[in-house]
Amino acid sequence: KCVFCMSGKGRDDGRAWSGIRRVRAEIAARFAEGALSIGFLGGEPTVYPHIVECIRLAKSLGYRRIALCTNGVRLAQERFLDQALEAGLSRVTVSLHSADSQIEESLVGVPGVFEKKLRAIKNLARVRDAGRLPDGLSLNPVLCRPNASGVSSYARFFSELGISDIRFNFVWPQAQVEHDTAIVPRYREVIPHILNLTLQNERTLKMTLSFGGVPYCVLPRLLQKRWAFLEKYFYEEALNLPTQVSFFSRDGKGVADRFDWHERSRNDFRAKTAACQGCRFDGVCMGVYKTYLALYGESEFGLGRKSG
């Protein structure tokens, strides 16, 4: 129900859950090909009826890192969390977008969900501190117009709850927000808030922070010359590991659509502008979402040119 969900209701209407036999075969096949890390995500993997069985299978096969990307609601239930951990869950990323309950609930479309997510985060921090989440705990907020001005207060709020790892992803204008300027801001509107947070992080917070979907050329020129800063906060290809995604056919019987997410995002969903030619970051920049360019044009981009 999240307004910006890439796996939202409009796409998934009419799709039944994949049968457990097929999912088991997929997990085993990817391990046989050499995969050592597996993630379950999008829309909400914890409501899949066989999710704990899938985690257990991955662990038994030898996957070293088993992750969930989740809204966290079911992890507010200690019994379910214990079942997932005992099955082999080693990392959790929680999608929580604001420290303001009203903003959070307006973005995710579920009244009262904020308190459940907070309970889940407290549960997860507790088991992490007990050594039961060896690959860590992080938050994965979508950076959009309603929450952009609050990113610093967000980081401080969750730092006090024991969170030390946050990945902000700039909203992808697609599905129901493709043309929605109330949700999709311009880069130039959010960059001051991002930079204020990075300054606070350098001085006091000392968290692991990063920002996805933010081209280097929208940052101030002075910062464009500081590669250590860019690599720490904005370098999307720093760990360009193969990320293989499997989508099953609508009827659940056909050949799966398998692709590398990193490559598809760069080649199919993003584009380089005319100003990218000769840019010093061309080799490492993923480009700009095509739908963003359709919404706002190219005027913000190009300050990373070598001649500049």
CORWOZI-V651669 format. One record per residue. N is the residue number from 0. RES is the residue in one letter. OMEGA is omega in whole degrees, -180 to 180 (999 if undefined). NEAR is the number of other ideal C-beta (glycine too) atoms within 10 Angstrom. D_CENTER is the distance of its C-alpha to the mean C-alpha in whole Angstrom. Layout:
<<N	RES	OMEGA	NEAR	D_CENTER> <N	RES	OMEGA	NEAR	D_CENTER>>
This chain:
<<0	K	179	13	16> <1	C	-173	21	13> <2	V	-176	20	15> <3	F	-173	22	12> <4	C	177	23	11> <5	M	177	13	11> <6	S	-168	14	12> <7	G	-174	18	15> <8	K	-177	13	18> <9	G	-180	9	20> <10	R	-169	13	19> <11	D	176	13	19> <12	D	176	7	23> <13	G	179	6	25> <14	R	177	13	23> <15	A	174	10	24> <16	W	172	12	22> <17	S	178	17	23> <18	G	-175	13	26> <19	I	180	14	26> <20	R	-179	9	28> <21	R	180	14	26> <22	V	177	20	23> <23	R	-180	16	25> <24	A	-180	12	26> <25	E	179	17	23> <26	I	-180	20	22> <27	A	-178	13	25> <28	A	-180	13	25> <29	R	177	19	22> <30	F	179	16	23> <31	A	178	9	27> <32	E	177	9	25> <33	G	179	7	24> <34	A	178	18	20> <35	L	180	11	20> <36	S	180	16	16> <37	I	178	23	15> <38	G	177	16	12> <39	F	-174	20	12> <40	L	165	15	10> <41	G	-18	15	10> <42	G	-178	17	12> <43	E	-172	21	13> <44	P	-176	18	14> <45	T	177	19	16> <46	V	172	12	19> <47	Y	-173	16	20> <48	P	-174	8	23> <49	H	-173	16	23> <50	I	-180	22	20> <51	V	176	18	22> <52	E	179	14	24> <53	C	178	21	21> <54	I	-179	26	20> <55	R	178	18	24> <56	L	180	21	25> <57	A	179	28	22> <58	K	-177	17	23> <59	S	179	10	27> <60	L	180	17	26> <61	G	174	8	25> <62	Y	-176	20	21> <63	R	-177	14	21> <64	R	-177	16	17> <65	I	-170	22	16> <66	A	171	23	12> <67	L	167	22	11> <68	C	-165	18	8> <69	T	172	26	10> <70	N	172	23	11> <71	G	-171	25	14> <72	V	-179	19	17> <73	R	179	19	19> <74	L	169	25	18> <75	A	178	19	20> <76	Q	-174	15	23> <77	E	-180	13	24> <78	R	180	8	26> <79	F	179	17	23> <80	L	179	23	21> <81	D	179	13	24> <82	Q	-179	15	24> <83	A	179	22	21> <84	L	179	19	22> <85	E	178	13	25> <86	A	178	18	24> <87	G	178	20	22> <88	L	-177	25	18> <89	S	179	21	17> <90	R	177	18	14> <91	V	170	26	12> <92	T	-177	20	8> <93	V	176	22	9> <94	S	179	21	7> <95	L	-161	25	10> <96	H	-179	28	11> <97	S	173	23	14> <98	A	176	20	17> <99	D	-174	16	19> <100	S	-179	15	20> <101	Q	178	10	21> <102	I	180	17	18> <103	E	-175	21	16> <104	E	175	18	18> <105	S	180	16	19> <106	L	-176	24	15> <107	V	173	22	15> <108	G	-179	12	18> <109	V	179	16	20> <110	P	176	9	22> <111	G	-174	8	23> <112	V	-175	19	19> <113	F	-178	19	18> <114	E	177	11	21> <115	K	179	17	20> <116	K	177	25	16> <117	L	178	19	18> <118	R	178	16	21> <119	A	-179	24	18> <120	I	178	22	16> <121	K	176	12	20> <122	N	-177	19	21> <123	L	178	26	18> <124	A	180	17	19> <125	R	-178	14	22> <126	V	175	19	22> <127	R	-179	19	20> <128	D	177	11	23> <129	A	177	9	25> <130	G	-176	7	24> <131	R	173	15	22> <132	L	-172	20	19> <133	P	-180	10	20> <134	D	167	15	16> <135	G	-177	16	15> <136	L	179	19	13> <137	S	173	19	10> <138	L	-172	23	8> <139	N	-178	18	5> <140	P	171	23	7> <141	V	-178	25	7> <142	L	-176	22	10> <143	C	-176	26	13> <144	R	-177	17	17> <145	P	-176	20	18> <146	N	-172	26	16> <147	A	-177	18	16> <148	S	-177	14	19> <149	G	-175	18	18> <150	V	180	24	15> <151	S	178	17	18> <152	S	175	14	19> <153	Y	-178	24	16> <154	A	179	24	16> <155	R	-179	15	20> <156	F	-175	15	19> <157	F	171	22	17> <158	S	179	16	18> <159	E	176	8	22> <160	L	176	13	20> <161	G	178	14	19> <162	I	-179	22	16> <163	S	-175	18	16> <164	D	-179	15	12> <165	I	176	24	10> <166	R	175	15	7> <167	F	177	27	7> <168	N	179	18	6> <169	F	-174	23	9> <170	V	176	25	10> <171	W	180	21	11> <172	P	-180	22	15> <173	Q	-178	18	15> <174	A	-172	18	17> <175	Q	178	14	18> <176	V	-177	23	17> <177	E	-178	16	18> <178	H	-170	11	21> <179	D	-180	16	20> <180	T	174	12	21> <181	A	179	10	21> <182	I	-177	19	17> <183	V	178	22	16> <184	P	168	21	18> <185	R	177	16	19> <186	Y	-175	19	18> <187	R	177	11	21> <188	E	-174	11	21> <189	V	-177	23	18> <190	I	178	19	19> <191	P	179	12	21> <192	H	177	17	19> <193	I	-177	23	17> <194	L	176	14	20> <195	N	178	13	21> <196	L	179	24	18> <197	T	177	20	19> <198	L	178	12	22> <199	Q	180	17	22> <200	N	179	19	20> <201	E	-175	13	23> <202	R	-170	8	25> <203	T	-170	10	25> <204	L	178	18	21> <205	K	179	11	21> <206	M	168	17	17> <207	T	-177	14	14> <208	L	173	21	12> <209	S	-176	18	11> <210	F	179	22	10> <211	G	176	16	8> <212	G	-180	21	10> <213	V	179	22	13> <214	P	-178	27	16> <215	Y	-171	21	19> <216	C	177	24	22> <217	V	177	21	21> <218	L	177	22	21> <219	P	-175	12	25> <220	R	180	10	27> <221	L	-179	8	28> <222	L	178	16	24> <223	Q	-180	19	24> <224	K	-177	11	27> <225	R	-174	12	25> <226	W	180	11	23> <227	A	178	7	23> <228	F	-180	16	21> <229	L	-178	17	19> <230	E	-178	11	18> <231	K	-170	16	17> <232	Y	-169	20	14> <233	F	-171	23	14> <234	Y	-175	18	14> <235	E	-176	20	12> <236	E	-179	11	14> <237	A	177	11	16> <238	L	-176	8	15> <239	N	178	13	15> <240	L	178	7	16> <241	P	179	11	16> <242	T	-175	16	13> <243	Q	-180	13	15> <244	V	178	15	14> <245	S	171	15	17> <246	F	177	12	18> <247	F	180	19	21> <248	S	-175	12	24> <249	R	-179	11	25> <250	D	177	8	28> <251	G	-175	12	26> <252	K	-176	9	29> <253	G	180	9	28> <254	V	180	7	27> <255	A	172	15	23> <256	D	-178	10	21> <257	R	-178	12	19> <258	F	174	15	18> <259	D	-174	15	16> <260	W	-178	11	12> <261	H	-179	18	13> <262	E	-178	12	16> <263	R	179	13	16> <264	S	-178	19	13> <265	R	-171	18	15> <266	N	-174	12	19> <267	D	-172	10	18> <268	F	-180	16	16> <269	R	-179	20	17> <270	A	172	17	20> <271	K	180	17	22> <272	T	177	18	25> <273	A	-179	8	28> <274	A	-179	16	28> <275	C	-179	20	25> <276	Q	-179	10	29> <277	G	180	12	30> <278	C	-179	23	27> <279	R	-177	16	27> <280	F	-172	18	23> <281	D	-177	16	23> <282	G	-177	7	23> <283	V	-179	15	19> <284	C	178	22	18> <285	M	-176	19	16> <286	G	-176	19	17> <287	V	176	25	17> <288	Y	179	22	15> <289	K	-179	14	19> <290	T	175	19	18> <291	Y	179	24	18> <292	L	177	18	21> <293	A	-177	12	23> <294	L	-171	16	22> <295	Y	180	17	23> <296	G	-172	11	25> <297	E	-169	14	25> <298	S	-177	10	27> <299	E	-166	19	24> <300	F	173	22	24> <301	G	-178	18	26> <302	L	179	16	27> <303	G	-177	22	26> <304	R	-178	15	29> <305	K	-179	9	31> <306	S	178	6	34> <307	G	999	12	32>>
